[in-house]
Amino acid sequence: MHLEIITPDKKVFRGEVSEASFPGASGAFQVLKNHAPLIAVLDKGLVSFQTHDEKKSMTVDGGVVEVRDNEIILLAEKVLD
């Protein structure tokens, strides 16, 4: 799957992942290969994903995620350090 994490200031991440987890407004959820299409609002919380080499995570301050055809686009308000 291809994941892009974008804030109003910059592209934070772009690459291939095998899974990704998000802090949905109605509860956390995970996306795996061939996931059904969805658009979800995110709360402030931890976004984590598995690349080929390692597990990565970052905290986002809300946003929206779209999943479609093994493409995931996360539009985050901002990424917190």
PyMOL Python script that loads the backbone (N, CA, C, O; Angstrom):
from pymol import cmd

cmd.read_pdbstr("""\
ATOM      1  N   MET A   1       0.853  -1.173   0.000  1.00  0.00           N
ATOM      2  CA  MET A   1       0.000   0.000   0.000  1.00  0.00           C
ATOM      3  C   MET A   1       0.898   1.234   0.000  1.00  0.00           C
ATOM      4  O   MET A   1       2.025   1.207   0.493  1.00  0.00           O
ATOM      5  N   HIS A   2       0.377   2.289  -0.553  1.00  0.00           N
ATOM      6  CA  HIS A   2       1.119   3.544  -0.591  1.00  0.00           C
ATOM      7  C   HIS A   2       0.491   4.515   0.419  1.00  0.00           C
ATOM      8  O   HIS A   2      -0.722   4.728   0.408  1.00  0.00           O
ATOM      9  N   LEU A   3       1.321   5.100   1.289  1.00  0.00           N
ATOM     10  CA  LEU A   3       0.852   6.041   2.303  1.00  0.00           C
ATOM     11  C   LEU A   3       1.507   7.392   2.095  1.00  0.00           C
ATOM     12  O   LEU A   3       2.717   7.485   1.891  1.00  0.00           O
ATOM     13  N   GLU A   4       0.686   8.448   2.148  1.00  0.00           N
ATOM     14  CA  GLU A   4       1.187   9.824   2.147  1.00  0.00           C
ATOM     15  C   GLU A   4       0.610  10.528   3.363  1.00  0.00           C
ATOM     16  O   GLU A   4      -0.595  10.477   3.611  1.00  0.00           O
ATOM     17  N   ILE A   5       1.486  11.188   4.121  1.00  0.00           N
ATOM     18  CA  ILE A   5       1.059  11.998   5.258  1.00  0.00           C
ATOM     19  C   ILE A   5       1.445  13.433   4.942  1.00  0.00           C
ATOM     20  O   ILE A   5       2.619  13.750   4.750  1.00  0.00           O
ATOM     21  N   ILE A   6       0.426  14.304   4.890  1.00  0.00           N
ATOM     22  CA  ILE A   6       0.633  15.682   4.451  1.00  0.00           C
ATOM     23  C   ILE A   6       0.055  16.631   5.489  1.00  0.00           C
ATOM     24  O   ILE A   6      -1.040  16.406   6.005  1.00  0.00           O
ATOM     25  N   THR A   7       0.803  17.706   5.797  1.00  0.00           N
ATOM     26  CA  THR A   7       0.296  18.797   6.634  1.00  0.00           C
ATOM     27  C   THR A   7       0.193  20.026   5.738  1.00  0.00           C
ATOM     28  O   THR A   7       0.662  19.990   4.601  1.00  0.00           O
ATOM     29  N   PRO A   8      -0.412  21.118   6.221  1.00  0.00           N
ATOM     30  CA  PRO A   8      -0.452  22.334   5.401  1.00  0.00           C
ATOM     31  C   PRO A   8       0.947  22.862   5.059  1.00  0.00           C
ATOM     32  O   PRO A   8       1.109  23.585   4.076  1.00  0.00           O
ATOM     33  N   ASP A   9       1.953  22.505   5.861  1.00  0.00           N
ATOM     34  CA  ASP A   9       3.310  23.017   5.660  1.00  0.00           C
ATOM     35  C   ASP A   9       4.195  22.156   4.777  1.00  0.00           C
ATOM     36  O   ASP A   9       5.034  22.675   4.040  1.00  0.00           O
ATOM     37  N   LYS A  10       4.011  20.821   4.847  1.00  0.00           N
ATOM     38  CA  LYS A  10       4.949  19.940   4.136  1.00  0.00           C
ATOM     39  C   LYS A  10       4.407  18.525   4.011  1.00  0.00           C
ATOM     40  O   LYS A  10       3.414  18.163   4.642  1.00  0.00           O
ATOM     41  N   LYS A  11       5.084  17.731   3.179  1.00  0.00           N
ATOM     42  CA  LYS A  11       4.834  16.301   3.083  1.00  0.00           C
ATOM     43  C   LYS A  11       5.691  15.639   4.158  1.00  0.00           C
ATOM     44  O   LYS A  11       6.917  15.755   4.129  1.00  0.00           O
ATOM     45  N   VAL A  12       5.064  14.952   5.099  1.00  0.00           N
ATOM     46  CA  VAL A  12       5.770  14.362   6.233  1.00  0.00           C
ATOM     47  C   VAL A  12       6.307  12.978   5.901  1.00  0.00           C
ATOM     48  O   VAL A  12       7.411  12.621   6.311  1.00  0.00           O
ATOM     49  N   PHE A  13       5.528  12.198   5.158  1.00  0.00           N
ATOM     50  CA  PHE A  13       5.947  10.839   4.793  1.00  0.00           C
ATOM     51  C   PHE A  13       5.315  10.460   3.474  1.00  0.00           C
ATOM     52  O   PHE A  13       4.187  10.846   3.167  1.00  0.00           O
ATOM     53  N   ARG A  14       6.068   9.691   2.695  1.00  0.00           N
ATOM     54  CA  ARG A  14       5.562   9.137   1.439  1.00  0.00           C
ATOM     55  C   ARG A  14       6.293   7.830   1.215  1.00  0.00           C
ATOM     56  O   ARG A  14       7.520   7.812   1.118  1.00  0.00           O
ATOM     57  N   GLY A  15       5.540   6.717   1.132  1.00  0.00           N
ATOM     58  CA  GLY A  15       6.195   5.439   0.905  1.00  0.00           C
ATOM     59  C   GLY A  15       5.257   4.258   1.011  1.00  0.00           C
ATOM     60  O   GLY A  15       4.057   4.407   1.239  1.00  0.00           O
ATOM     61  N   GLU A  16       5.831   3.084   0.840  1.00  0.00           N
ATOM     62  CA  GLU A  16       5.074   1.842   0.888  1.00  0.00           C
ATOM     63  C   GLU A  16       5.000   1.332   2.325  1.00  0.00           C
ATOM     64  O   GLU A  16       5.993   1.356   3.053  1.00  0.00           O
ATOM     65  N   VAL A  17       3.825   0.874   2.723  1.00  0.00           N
ATOM     66  CA  VAL A  17       3.610   0.326   4.061  1.00  0.00           C
ATOM     67  C   VAL A  17       2.798  -0.964   3.940  1.00  0.00           C
ATOM     68  O   VAL A  17       2.071  -1.166   2.967  1.00  0.00           O
ATOM     69  N   SER A  18       2.936  -1.837   4.949  1.00  0.00           N
ATOM     70  CA  SER A  18       2.153  -3.077   4.953  1.00  0.00           C
ATOM     71  C   SER A  18       0.915  -2.953   5.836  1.00  0.00           C
ATOM     72  O   SER A  18      -0.039  -3.715   5.677  1.00  0.00           O
ATOM     73  N   GLU A  19       0.924  -1.997   6.764  1.00  0.00           N
ATOM     74  CA  GLU A  19      -0.237  -1.722   7.608  1.00  0.00           C
ATOM     75  C   GLU A  19      -0.107  -0.330   8.183  1.00  0.00           C
ATOM     76  O   GLU A  19       0.990   0.222   8.265  1.00  0.00           O
ATOM     77  N   ALA A  20      -1.249   0.240   8.585  1.00  0.00           N
ATOM     78  CA  ALA A  20      -1.249   1.567   9.203  1.00  0.00           C
ATOM     79  C   ALA A  20      -2.404   1.644  10.199  1.00  0.00           C
ATOM     80  O   ALA A  20      -3.481   1.098   9.959  1.00  0.00           O
ATOM     81  N   SER A  21      -2.168   2.332  11.324  1.00  0.00           N
ATOM     82  CA  SER A  21      -3.187   2.497  12.363  1.00  0.00           C
ATOM     83  C   SER A  21      -3.413   3.982  12.605  1.00  0.00           C
ATOM     84  O   SER A  21      -2.477   4.780  12.584  1.00  0.00           O
ATOM     85  N   PHE A  22      -4.688   4.340  12.837  1.00  0.00           N
ATOM     86  CA  PHE A  22      -5.072   5.737  12.950  1.00  0.00           C
ATOM     87  C   PHE A  22      -5.989   5.968  14.157  1.00  0.00           C
ATOM     88  O   PHE A  22      -6.732   5.070  14.553  1.00  0.00           O
ATOM     89  N   PRO A  23      -5.936   7.189  14.749  1.00  0.00           N
ATOM     90  CA  PRO A  23      -6.809   7.537  15.875  1.00  0.00           C
ATOM     91  C   PRO A  23      -8.133   8.136  15.379  1.00  0.00           C
ATOM     92  O   PRO A  23      -8.303   9.355  15.397  1.00  0.00           O
ATOM     93  N   GLY A  24      -9.044   7.310  14.949  1.00  0.00           N
ATOM     94  CA  GLY A  24     -10.318   7.786  14.417  1.00  0.00           C
ATOM     95  C   GLY A  24     -11.153   8.496  15.471  1.00  0.00           C
ATOM     96  O   GLY A  24     -11.031   8.212  16.662  1.00  0.00           O
ATOM     97  N   ALA A  25     -11.993   9.411  15.035  1.00  0.00           N
ATOM     98  CA  ALA A  25     -12.860  10.158  15.948  1.00  0.00           C
ATOM     99  C   ALA A  25     -13.816   9.225  16.689  1.00  0.00           C
ATOM    100  O   ALA A  25     -14.245   9.537  17.800  1.00  0.00           O
ATOM    101  N   SER A  26     -14.154   8.085  16.087  1.00  0.00           N
ATOM    102  CA  SER A  26     -15.042   7.105  16.726  1.00  0.00           C
ATOM    103  C   SER A  26     -14.272   5.922  17.297  1.00  0.00           C
ATOM    104  O   SER A  26     -14.872   4.919  17.684  1.00  0.00           O
ATOM    105  N   GLY A  27     -12.950   6.031  17.353  1.00  0.00           N
ATOM    106  CA  GLY A  27     -12.107   4.950  17.866  1.00  0.00           C
ATOM    107  C   GLY A  27     -10.992   4.619  16.894  1.00  0.00           C
ATOM    108  O   GLY A  27     -11.092   4.879  15.695  1.00  0.00           O
ATOM    109  N   ALA A  28      -9.931   4.043  17.428  1.00  0.00           N
ATOM    110  CA  ALA A  28      -8.761   3.694  16.615  1.00  0.00           C
ATOM    111  C   ALA A  28      -9.126   2.602  15.608  1.00  0.00           C
ATOM    112  O   ALA A  28      -9.991   1.767  15.872  1.00  0.00           O
ATOM    113  N   PHE A  29      -8.456   2.619  14.448  1.00  0.00           N
ATOM    114  CA  PHE A  29      -8.671   1.588  13.443  1.00  0.00           C
ATOM    115  C   PHE A  29      -7.389   1.329  12.674  1.00  0.00           C
ATOM    116  O   PHE A  29      -6.480   2.159  12.645  1.00  0.00           O
ATOM    117  N   GLN A  30      -7.335   0.153  12.047  1.00  0.00           N
ATOM    118  CA  GLN A  30      -6.164  -0.274  11.294  1.00  0.00           C
ATOM    119  C   GLN A  30      -6.551  -0.504   9.840  1.00  0.00           C
ATOM    120  O   GLN A  30      -7.665  -0.936   9.543  1.00  0.00           O
ATOM    121  N   VAL A  31      -5.623  -0.212   8.942  1.00  0.00           N
ATOM    122  CA  VAL A  31      -5.832  -0.427   7.509  1.00  0.00           C
ATOM    123  C   VAL A  31      -4.785  -1.421   7.021  1.00  0.00           C
ATOM    124  O   VAL A  31      -3.587  -1.246   7.246  1.00  0.00           O
ATOM    125  N   LEU A  32      -5.260  -2.469   6.349  1.00  0.00           N
ATOM    126  CA  LEU A  32      -4.389  -3.472   5.740  1.00  0.00           C
ATOM    127  C   LEU A  32      -4.627  -3.476   4.235  1.00  0.00           C
ATOM    128  O   LEU A  32      -5.538  -2.812   3.741  1.00  0.00           O
ATOM    129  N   LYS A  33      -3.806  -4.224   3.516  1.00  0.00           N
ATOM    130  CA  LYS A  33      -3.916  -4.300   2.062  1.00  0.00           C
ATOM    131  C   LYS A  33      -5.338  -4.692   1.653  1.00  0.00           C
ATOM    132  O   LYS A  33      -5.964  -5.534   2.297  1.00  0.00           O
ATOM    133  N   ASN A  34      -5.840  -4.083   0.589  1.00  0.00           N
ATOM    134  CA  ASN A  34      -7.170  -4.324   0.023  1.00  0.00           C
ATOM    135  C   ASN A  34      -8.313  -3.923   0.957  1.00  0.00           C
ATOM    136  O   ASN A  34      -9.399  -4.499   0.897  1.00  0.00           O
ATOM    137  N   HIS A  35      -8.065  -2.938   1.814  1.00  0.00           N
ATOM    138  CA  HIS A  35      -9.098  -2.434   2.717  1.00  0.00           C
ATOM    139  C   HIS A  35     -10.206  -1.786   1.894  1.00  0.00           C
ATOM    140  O   HIS A  35      -9.955  -1.230   0.824  1.00  0.00           O
ATOM    141  N   ALA A  36     -11.416  -1.862   2.395  1.00  0.00           N
ATOM    142  CA  ALA A  36     -12.546  -1.206   1.733  1.00  0.00           C
ATOM    143  C   ALA A  36     -12.326   0.305   1.712  1.00  0.00           C
ATOM    144  O   ALA A  36     -11.705   0.842   2.630  1.00  0.00           O
ATOM    145  N   PRO A  37     -12.815   0.994   0.696  1.00  0.00           N
ATOM    146  CA  PRO A  37     -12.666   2.452   0.647  1.00  0.00           C
ATOM    147  C   PRO A  37     -13.323   3.110   1.853  1.00  0.00           C
ATOM    148  O   PRO A  37     -14.377   2.678   2.318  1.00  0.00           O
ATOM    149  N   LEU A  38     -12.676   4.172   2.354  1.00  0.00           N
ATOM    150  CA  LEU A  38     -13.264   4.912   3.470  1.00  0.00           C
ATOM    151  C   LEU A  38     -12.660   6.296   3.564  1.00  0.00           C
ATOM    152  O   LEU A  38     -11.551   6.552   3.094  1.00  0.00           O
ATOM    153  N   ILE A  39     -13.415   7.177   4.183  1.00  0.00           N
ATOM    154  CA  ILE A  39     -12.930   8.501   4.568  1.00  0.00           C
ATOM    155  C   ILE A  39     -13.276   8.636   6.044  1.00  0.00           C
ATOM    156  O   ILE A  39     -14.420   8.407   6.436  1.00  0.00           O
ATOM    157  N   ALA A  40     -12.291   9.007   6.870  1.00  0.00           N
ATOM    158  CA  ALA A  40     -12.525   9.095   8.312  1.00  0.00           C
ATOM    159  C   ALA A  40     -11.893  10.357   8.885  1.00  0.00           C
ATOM    160  O   ALA A  40     -10.827  10.795   8.451  1.00  0.00           O
ATOM    161  N   VAL A  41     -12.576  10.927   9.869  1.00  0.00           N
ATOM    162  CA  VAL A  41     -12.055  12.069  10.622  1.00  0.00           C
ATOM    163  C   VAL A  41     -11.184  11.520  11.745  1.00  0.00           C
ATOM    164  O   VAL A  41     -11.542  10.539  12.397  1.00  0.00           O
ATOM    165  N   LEU A  42     -10.037  12.161  11.967  1.00  0.00           N
ATOM    166  CA  LEU A  42      -9.113  11.712  13.004  1.00  0.00           C
ATOM    167  C   LEU A  42      -9.093  12.664  14.188  1.00  0.00           C
ATOM    168  O   LEU A  42      -9.214  13.879  14.025  1.00  0.00           O
ATOM    169  N   ASP A  43      -8.941  12.105  15.373  1.00  0.00           N
ATOM    170  CA  ASP A  43      -8.701  12.874  16.586  1.00  0.00           C
ATOM    171  C   ASP A  43      -7.206  13.040  16.760  1.00  0.00           C
ATOM    172  O   ASP A  43      -6.419  12.464  16.009  1.00  0.00           O
ATOM    173  N   LYS A  44      -6.817  13.823  17.745  1.00  0.00           N
ATOM    174  CA  LYS A  44      -5.412  13.902  18.120  1.00  0.00           C
ATOM    175  C   LYS A  44      -4.996  12.538  18.657  1.00  0.00           C
ATOM    176  O   LYS A  44      -5.688  11.960  19.495  1.00  0.00           O
ATOM    177  N   GLY A  45      -3.870  12.026  18.178  1.00  0.00           N
ATOM    178  CA  GLY A  45      -3.417  10.722  18.639  1.00  0.00           C
ATOM    179  C   GLY A  45      -2.293  10.172  17.801  1.00  0.00           C
ATOM    180  O   GLY A  45      -1.724  10.860  16.954  1.00  0.00           O
ATOM    181  N   LEU A  46      -1.984   8.907  18.057  1.00  0.00           N
ATOM    182  CA  LEU A  46      -0.835   8.242  17.445  1.00  0.00           C
ATOM    183  C   LEU A  46      -1.209   7.582  16.128  1.00  0.00           C
ATOM    184  O   LEU A  46      -2.166   6.812  16.046  1.00  0.00           O
ATOM    185  N   VAL A  47      -0.428   7.905  15.091  1.00  0.00           N
ATOM    186  CA  VAL A  47      -0.510   7.225  13.802  1.00  0.00           C
ATOM    187  C   VAL A  47       0.724   6.333  13.721  1.00  0.00           C
ATOM    188  O   VAL A  47       1.844   6.808  13.910  1.00  0.00           O
ATOM    189  N   SER A  48       0.530   5.052  13.443  1.00  0.00           N
ATOM    190  CA  SER A  48       1.681   4.155  13.311  1.00  0.00           C
ATOM    191  C   SER A  48       1.544   3.367  12.015  1.00  0.00           C
ATOM    192  O   SER A  48       0.438   3.110  11.539  1.00  0.00           O
ATOM    193  N   PHE A  49       2.693   2.988  11.454  1.00  0.00           N
ATOM    194  CA  PHE A  49       2.693   2.247  10.198  1.00  0.00           C
ATOM    195  C   PHE A  49       3.965   1.441  10.082  1.00  0.00           C
ATOM    196  O   PHE A  49       5.003   1.803  10.637  1.00  0.00           O
ATOM    197  N   GLN A  50       3.874   0.340   9.350  1.00  0.00           N
ATOM    198  CA  GLN A  50       4.991  -0.579   9.145  1.00  0.00           C
ATOM    199  C   GLN A  50       5.525  -0.409   7.735  1.00  0.00           C
ATOM    200  O   GLN A  50       4.825  -0.681   6.759  1.00  0.00           O
ATOM    201  N   THR A  51       6.786   0.050   7.630  1.00  0.00           N
ATOM    202  CA  THR A  51       7.441   0.117   6.329  1.00  0.00           C
ATOM    203  C   THR A  51       8.155  -1.211   6.109  1.00  0.00           C
ATOM    204  O   THR A  51       8.056  -2.118   6.934  1.00  0.00           O
ATOM    205  N   HIS A  52       8.861  -1.320   5.014  1.00  0.00           N
ATOM    206  CA  HIS A  52       9.628  -2.540   4.740  1.00  0.00           C
ATOM    207  C   HIS A  52      10.672  -2.775   5.833  1.00  0.00           C
ATOM    208  O   HIS A  52      10.938  -3.916   6.211  1.00  0.00           O
ATOM    209  N   ASP A  53      11.264  -1.681   6.340  1.00  0.00           N
ATOM    210  CA  ASP A  53      12.376  -1.794   7.289  1.00  0.00           C
ATOM    211  C   ASP A  53      11.991  -1.707   8.754  1.00  0.00           C
ATOM    212  O   ASP A  53      12.595  -2.381   9.588  1.00  0.00           O
ATOM    213  N   GLU A  54      10.988  -0.883   9.088  1.00  0.00           N
ATOM    214  CA  GLU A  54      10.739  -0.611  10.500  1.00  0.00           C
ATOM    215  C   GLU A  54       9.314  -0.157  10.756  1.00  0.00           C
ATOM    216  O   GLU A  54       8.568   0.182   9.837  1.00  0.00           O
ATOM    217  N   LYS A  55       8.960  -0.161  12.035  1.00  0.00           N
ATOM    218  CA  LYS A  55       7.666   0.372  12.477  1.00  0.00           C
ATOM    219  C   LYS A  55       7.904   1.832  12.849  1.00  0.00           C
ATOM    220  O   LYS A  55       8.814   2.138  13.619  1.00  0.00           O
ATOM    221  N   LYS A  56       7.088   2.733  12.303  1.00  0.00           N
ATOM    222  CA  LYS A  56       7.218   4.162  12.576  1.00  0.00           C
ATOM    223  C   LYS A  56       5.935   4.665  13.202  1.00  0.00           C
ATOM    224  O   LYS A  56       4.864   4.092  13.001  1.00  0.00           O
ATOM    225  N   SER A  57       6.052   5.747  13.965  1.00  0.00           N
ATOM    226  CA  SER A  57       4.853   6.352  14.537  1.00  0.00           C
ATOM    227  C   SER A  57       5.076   7.845  14.733  1.00  0.00           C
ATOM    228  O   SER A  57       6.205   8.324  14.841  1.00  0.00           O
ATOM    229  N   MET A  58       3.956   8.562  14.773  1.00  0.00           N
ATOM    230  CA  MET A  58       3.984   9.998  15.010  1.00  0.00           C
ATOM    231  C   MET A  58       2.626  10.403  15.562  1.00  0.00           C
ATOM    232  O   MET A  58       1.629   9.715  15.344  1.00  0.00           O
ATOM    233  N   THR A  59       2.590  11.518  16.275  1.00  0.00           N
ATOM    234  CA  THR A  59       1.346  12.021  16.831  1.00  0.00           C
ATOM    235  C   THR A  59       0.820  13.129  15.928  1.00  0.00           C
ATOM    236  O   THR A  59       1.536  14.067  15.580  1.00  0.00           O
ATOM    237  N   VAL A  60      -0.447  12.996  15.560  1.00  0.00           N
ATOM    238  CA  VAL A  60      -1.087  14.026  14.742  1.00  0.00           C
ATOM    239  C   VAL A  60      -2.120  14.765  15.582  1.00  0.00           C
ATOM    240  O   VAL A  60      -2.688  14.213  16.525  1.00  0.00           O
ATOM    241  N   ASP A  61      -2.348  16.021  15.222  1.00  0.00           N
ATOM    242  CA  ASP A  61      -3.326  16.850  15.926  1.00  0.00           C
ATOM    243  C   ASP A  61      -4.597  16.941  15.088  1.00  0.00           C
ATOM    244  O   ASP A  61      -5.005  18.026  14.672  1.00  0.00           O
ATOM    245  N   GLY A  62      -5.215  15.787  14.847  1.00  0.00           N
ATOM    246  CA  GLY A  62      -6.433  15.733  14.059  1.00  0.00           C
ATOM    247  C   GLY A  62      -6.166  15.732  12.566  1.00  0.00           C
ATOM    248  O   GLY A  62      -5.043  15.967  12.119  1.00  0.00           O
ATOM    249  N   GLY A  63      -7.221  15.462  11.799  1.00  0.00           N
ATOM    250  CA  GLY A  63      -7.095  15.459  10.353  1.00  0.00           C
ATOM    251  C   GLY A  63      -8.145  14.564   9.719  1.00  0.00           C
ATOM    252  O   GLY A  63      -9.156  14.219  10.331  1.00  0.00           O
ATOM    253  N   VAL A  64      -7.874  14.197   8.468  1.00  0.00           N
ATOM    254  CA  VAL A  64      -8.764  13.340   7.689  1.00  0.00           C
ATOM    255  C   VAL A  64      -7.913  12.326   6.947  1.00  0.00           C
ATOM    256  O   VAL A  64      -6.839  12.659   6.445  1.00  0.00           O
ATOM    257  N   VAL A  65      -8.392  11.080   6.875  1.00  0.00           N
ATOM    258  CA  VAL A  65      -7.684  10.050   6.120  1.00  0.00           C
ATOM    259  C   VAL A  65      -8.632   9.461   5.079  1.00  0.00           C
ATOM    260  O   VAL A  65      -9.807   9.219   5.356  1.00  0.00           O
ATOM    261  N   GLU A  66      -8.098   9.234   3.873  1.00  0.00           N
ATOM    262  CA  GLU A  66      -8.856   8.580   2.805  1.00  0.00           C
ATOM    263  C   GLU A  66      -8.122   7.318   2.392  1.00  0.00           C
ATOM    264  O   GLU A  66      -6.909   7.336   2.185  1.00  0.00           O
ATOM    265  N   VAL A  67      -8.861   6.222   2.273  1.00  0.00           N
ATOM    266  CA  VAL A  67      -8.311   4.941   1.829  1.00  0.00           C
ATOM    267  C   VAL A  67      -9.068   4.543   0.572  1.00  0.00           C
ATOM    268  O   VAL A  67     -10.298   4.498   0.553  1.00  0.00           O
ATOM    269  N   ARG A  68      -8.291   4.252  -0.499  1.00  0.00           N
ATOM    270  CA  ARG A  68      -8.931   3.852  -1.753  1.00  0.00           C
ATOM    271  C   ARG A  68      -7.910   3.154  -2.631  1.00  0.00           C
ATOM    272  O   ARG A  68      -6.843   3.707  -2.898  1.00  0.00           O
ATOM    273  N   ASP A  69      -8.221   1.949  -3.082  1.00  0.00           N
ATOM    274  CA  ASP A  69      -7.360   1.198  -4.014  1.00  0.00           C
ATOM    275  C   ASP A  69      -5.922   1.087  -3.508  1.00  0.00           C
ATOM    276  O   ASP A  69      -4.983   1.342  -4.262  1.00  0.00           O
ATOM    277  N   ASN A  70      -5.739   0.711  -2.249  1.00  0.00           N
ATOM    278  CA  ASN A  70      -4.425   0.544  -1.624  1.00  0.00           C
ATOM    279  C   ASN A  70      -3.599   1.833  -1.603  1.00  0.00           C
ATOM    280  O   ASN A  70      -2.370   1.790  -1.532  1.00  0.00           O
ATOM    281  N   GLU A  71      -4.278   2.969  -1.664  1.00  0.00           N
ATOM    282  CA  GLU A  71      -3.668   4.283  -1.510  1.00  0.00           C
ATOM    283  C   GLU A  71      -4.256   4.916  -0.255  1.00  0.00           C
ATOM    284  O   GLU A  71      -5.476   4.975  -0.104  1.00  0.00           O
ATOM    285  N   ILE A  72      -3.404   5.386   0.640  1.00  0.00           N
ATOM    286  CA  ILE A  72      -3.858   6.040   1.868  1.00  0.00           C
ATOM    287  C   ILE A  72      -3.303   7.454   1.867  1.00  0.00           C
ATOM    288  O   ILE A  72      -2.095   7.658   1.741  1.00  0.00           O
ATOM    289  N   ILE A  73      -4.197   8.432   2.009  1.00  0.00           N
ATOM    290  CA  ILE A  73      -3.767   9.831   2.099  1.00  0.00           C
ATOM    291  C   ILE A  73      -4.274  10.385   3.415  1.00  0.00           C
ATOM    292  O   ILE A  73      -5.476  10.409   3.677  1.00  0.00           O
ATOM    293  N   LEU A  74      -3.338  10.830   4.239  1.00  0.00           N
ATOM    294  CA  LEU A  74      -3.668  11.434   5.528  1.00  0.00           C
ATOM    295  C   LEU A  74      -3.370  12.925   5.448  1.00  0.00           C
ATOM    296  O   LEU A  74      -2.219  13.324   5.270  1.00  0.00           O
ATOM    297  N   LEU A  75      -4.402  13.743   5.580  1.00  0.00           N
ATOM    298  CA  LEU A  75      -4.256  15.187   5.639  1.00  0.00           C
ATOM    299  C   LEU A  75      -4.341  15.570   7.118  1.00  0.00           C
ATOM    300  O   LEU A  75      -5.427  15.607   7.696  1.00  0.00           O
ATOM    301  N   ALA A  76      -3.197  15.852   7.717  1.00  0.00           N
ATOM    302  CA  ALA A  76      -3.134  16.126   9.160  1.00  0.00           C
ATOM    303  C   ALA A  76      -3.111  17.614   9.421  1.00  0.00           C
ATOM    304  O   ALA A  76      -2.494  18.376   8.677  1.00  0.00           O
ATOM    305  N   GLU A  77      -3.787  18.028  10.486  1.00  0.00           N
ATOM    306  CA  GLU A  77      -3.728  19.440  10.917  1.00  0.00           C
ATOM    307  C   GLU A  77      -2.272  19.829  11.159  1.00  0.00           C
ATOM    308  O   GLU A  77      -1.792  20.844  10.656  1.00  0.00           O
ATOM    309  N   LYS A  78      -1.577  18.994  11.944  1.00  0.00           N
ATOM    310  CA  LYS A  78      -0.132  19.123  12.149  1.00  0.00           C
ATOM    311  C   LYS A  78       0.386  17.879  12.805  1.00  0.00           C
ATOM    312  O   LYS A  78      -0.365  17.131  13.431  1.00  0.00           O
ATOM    313  N   VAL A  79       1.680  17.655  12.661  1.00  0.00           N
ATOM    314  CA  VAL A  79       2.360  16.532  13.298  1.00  0.00           C
ATOM    315  C   VAL A  79       3.105  17.099  14.496  1.00  0.00           C
ATOM    316  O   VAL A  79       3.887  18.041  14.364  1.00  0.00           O
ATOM    317  N   LEU A  80       2.858  16.519  15.667  1.00  0.00           N
ATOM    318  CA  LEU A  80       3.478  16.991  16.894  1.00  0.00           C
ATOM    319  C   LEU A  80       4.800  16.263  17.139  1.00  0.00           C
ATOM    320  O   LEU A  80       4.942  15.091  16.793  1.00  0.00           O
ATOM    321  N   ASP A  81       5.750  16.954  17.727  1.00  0.00           N
ATOM    322  CA  ASP A  81       7.054  16.340  18.016  1.00  0.00           C
ATOM    323  C   ASP A  81       7.024  15.540  19.291  1.00  0.00           C
ATOM    324  O   ASP A  81       8.037  14.958  19.679  1.00  0.00           O
TER     325      ASP A  81
END
""", "prot")
cmd.dss("prot")
cmd.show_as("cartoon", "prot")
cmd.util.cbc("prot")
cmd.orient("prot")
